[in-house]
């Protein structure tokens, strides 16, 4: 594959991550697997991009205002041995003929789950006229009867066993699949330790600093084990940065944009279908990559047009009446 392909892969991943959230960053890893990179190098590249995206939080210290920092650091430390175990399993998986298929299936499953969440948010907006800020139920250990209710103290449910379970889960998923994203850690903190979504979001953002640093250190030797590794990583990171900045520039002044959820849901389902279909049909990496770019390009174009139209419309609305005007759309 030429450097231009890796640049476009990074651009699509960066744009979709900034536009749709942490789970959409997973676009890059299956493409790198399909293009023929060794499994540890492909997962390590995804971890590297994920860690780089966390650097923006250094300039947003208020994001950790509601973080349980002691819990978050404990989770990060406990994740380290499980991360090493996960990497060993990944190395073993890379020796098996079906190793690539297992990882592609895992990423396809994550994409489908992400698409379902996005579709649920759009359905809520379509029914009630405003975006559902919380796509997940309140935190708790029981699905229908959450523990995170008024009058029930959160620290009561933050035990060594529960924190260890969260740390082990995030560490194993990071080492084996490269899934060290807030999209995974936030629900774990909600459902296992009983944190509210606001607290879980802040704690996950704080925790992923050291988790991402550990993962990069562990996978750093594997990033240079294939031919033309330097130019590949430079092209990938440059494209990712360009895509991220482009999406950030489009979104920094908008009010709200719940219509994007339906396009992100479509992208998630389409990408998962392409991944699974290419494996079943045995398509070459070039054709699979071209097919994967189709949903991504349509999604990016749709989000760009929606954002530009909304920006143009928001300039015509009075500042004081902007929320009321938005709800009336």
N, C-alpha and C positions, 0 to 999 in steps of 0.2 A: 504494500500500500504506500502511496506517496504521502509526503508531509501534508499536502493540502487536505487529504481525507482525514487525517488526525486533527488538523486545525478545525475542520468543519464539525468533527465529532465533539471536540472540546467546546466549540461555539454553541452547538445545540445543547450540550449538557449544562453549560453555564447559564444560557438564556432560560432554559426550562427550570433550572434550580431557582433562579431569582424570581421567575414569574410564578412558579407553582408550588415551591416549598422543597424541603429536604429530600423527600422520597423521589422526586423527579430527577435528582442528580444521578440516579442509578442507570440513566440512559447510556452512559459512557462505558460502563464495565462490560455488559454483554456484547457491545460492539467490538471492544478490544479483544474479548475472548474469541469472537467469530473471525476477526481478522488474522488470527493465528498467534497472538502473543501467548507465552506460557501463562498458565492459570495464576501462579503467584504474582507474576509481573502485572497482569491485567487487574487483579484485585488490589495490588499495591498502588497502581496508578489511580484507581478510584479512591483509595484511602488518602492518597496525596492531595487530590483535588478537594476531597471533603475537608481535610485538615486546613487547606489554604482558605476555604470559605469561612472557617471559624475565625480567621484573623480580623474580620470586620467587627467582631464583638469587642475587640480591644478598644475600639473607639465608641462603643455603646455600653459603658459600664452600668447604666441603669437597668440593663436587661437582667442582671443578676441581683436586683434589689430584693426580690422575694425568694431567692434561692436558699435552700437548706445546704449551706456550703460544707458543713461537716459530713452530712450524708452523701453529698455529691463527690467529695474527695474520697470517702471510703469506698463508694461504688467504683470509682476510677482505679483505685489501688487493687481492689479485689478482682477487677477485670483482667489484670495483667497475666496471671497464670493461665486463665482460661483462654486468653488471646494467643498465648504461646501454644496451647493445646490445639486451638482451632487452626493455627497455621500448620502444625504437624499433620492434622487431618487433611488440610488442603494439599499439602505436598504428596500425601498418600493418594488423594483423589486424582491428582494430576498424572499419576502413573497408570490409572485405569482407563480403558477405552471409553467408558461412559462418563468420565469425570466432567467433560465439557457439557454434556447433556444435563447432568445434575445441576450444575451452576446456572445454566440457561433456564432450566425449569424453575429454579428458586427465584431468579430475578423476574421471570414472567409472572409468578405467583404474587410477588411484591407489587408489580405494576398493576395487576388486576385489583388487588386490595386498595391500592392508592386511587385507582380509577373509581372504585365503588364509593370511597369517601368523598371524592370530588363530585360524583353524581348525586350523592346524598345532600351535599351542600347546595347544589343547584336546585334540587327538588325542594329544599326548604325555602330557598329564595323565591322560587316560582309560586309556592303556596302562600307564603306569608308576606312577600314583598320586601324582605330585607335579608341580608346574608347572615347565616348562622355562624357566629364567631367561634362556637365550640362544636366541631364536627363529631367529637367523641362524647359519650355520656360522662357524667361526673365521675371522679375517681372512686375507687373502692375495690374490695376483693370479691364482691358478688356482682354478677352482671346486672340484675334487676334491682338490687337493694344496695346502693352505694353506701360506703362508710363515711364518705366526705359530706356530712350533713351538719347543719348548725348544732352546736352543743356537744359534738363528739371530737375530742382532742386528737389532732393528727399524730403527735409523738407517741401515743399509745400503740400505734400500729407500725411504727418504725423500729423494728427489731433487728437483731443481728442476722437472723435467718432470712428475713425478707430482703434486707439490703444485700446480703450475699447472693440471693437468688437473682436480683436485678444485675449485680455486678457480673455474675457468672454468665448470664444470658447475653448481655451486651458484649462481653469479652469474647465469648465463643462465636457469636454472629460476626463480630468484627474480624476475628482471625480466620474464620472459615469462608465467609462470604463478602467481607468488607462492608457490612451493614452497620457502620458506626454513625448513624444519623439520628437526629432528634425525632424523626418520624417513628423510630423503634423505641428509643429510650423514654420518650414522653409518656406513651401509654403504659409502659412497664412501671414507671414511677406512680402513675395514677392507680393502676389496678392492683399492684402488689404492696405498695407502701401507703396507699390511701390519700395521696396528695391531691389537692385540687388541680385543675388544669393550669391555672396561672402559676402555682408553685412548681408543678411538675415541669412546665415549660422553662421557667427560670433555672431550676435545678439541673435540667438536662443540658441547657446551654452552658452552664458552668462546668458540668462534669465532662463534656465532650472536649474541653481544652486538653486535659491530661490524657484522656482516652485516645484522641487523635494523635497526640505526640507519641504515645507508646506505640501505636499502630504503625506510624511512619518509621520509627526507629527499627521496629521488628522487620518491616518489609523493605527497608532501604536497600539491602544487598540484592534483593530480587528485581529491583527496578532496572538494573543494568546487566541482566543476564541474557539479553537477546540482541541480535544485530541491529545497528542503527538506533540504539536505545536513546542516545542523547538527542538526536534530531526529532525522534518521536515524542519524547517528553516535552521538549521545547515547543513543538507545534501544538501538542495537546493542551499544555498549560496556557500558551498564548491565546489559542482559540477560546478556551474556557474563560479567561479574563475578559476577552473582547465581548463574548456573549453575555457575561454577567453584567458588565458595565452598560451594555446596550439596553438590557432589560431594566436595569436600575434607573437609567436616564428616562426611560419611558414611564416608569411607575412612581417616581419620587414626588410628583405633584398631583397625582390623581386623588379623587375622593375615595371611592370604593369601586370595585369591579367584579361583582359576583358572577357576571356572565362568563367570565373566563373559566369557571369550573367545568362547564359542559365541554369546552374544547380540551381541557386537560384530561377529563374523563375519556373522551374519544381517543386522545393520544395514548393514554395508558392501555386501553383495550386493544387498539390497533397495533401498538408496539409488541404487546404480549402475543398477539396472534401471529405477527410476523416472525417473532423469535421461535415460537413453537412450530410454526409451519415450515420455516427454513430447516429446522433440525429434522423434521419428519420427512421432508422432500429431499434432503441432502443437497441443498443449494450451495453454490460456491460463496465464499466470503464476500466477494465483490457485489453479487446480486443481493445478498442479504443486507449488506450495508446500504445499498441504494434503496431497498424497500424500507429500511428503518428510517432513512432520512425523509421519506415521503410524509408520514404522519407528523414528524417533528417540524418540517418546513411549513406544512399547512397550519399546525398549531401556532407556530411563531408568527406567521403572517396574520392569522386571525386575532391573536392577542395584540399585535401591533396596531392593527386597524381599529380594534375596539378601544384601545388606550388612546390613540390619537383622536378618535371621535369624542371620547369622553373628556379629554383635555380641552378640546375646542368648545365642547358644550359647557364645561365647568367655568370657563372664562366668561361666559355670558350670564352666569348665575350670580346673584348677589352673595357676598361672603356670608352674611348673617343668616340667609335663608337656604344655604346649600344643603344641610341635612334634610330639611323638610322637602326641598325640591327633589332630592334624590329618592326619598321614600315615595314620592308621588309618581315616579317614572313607571 
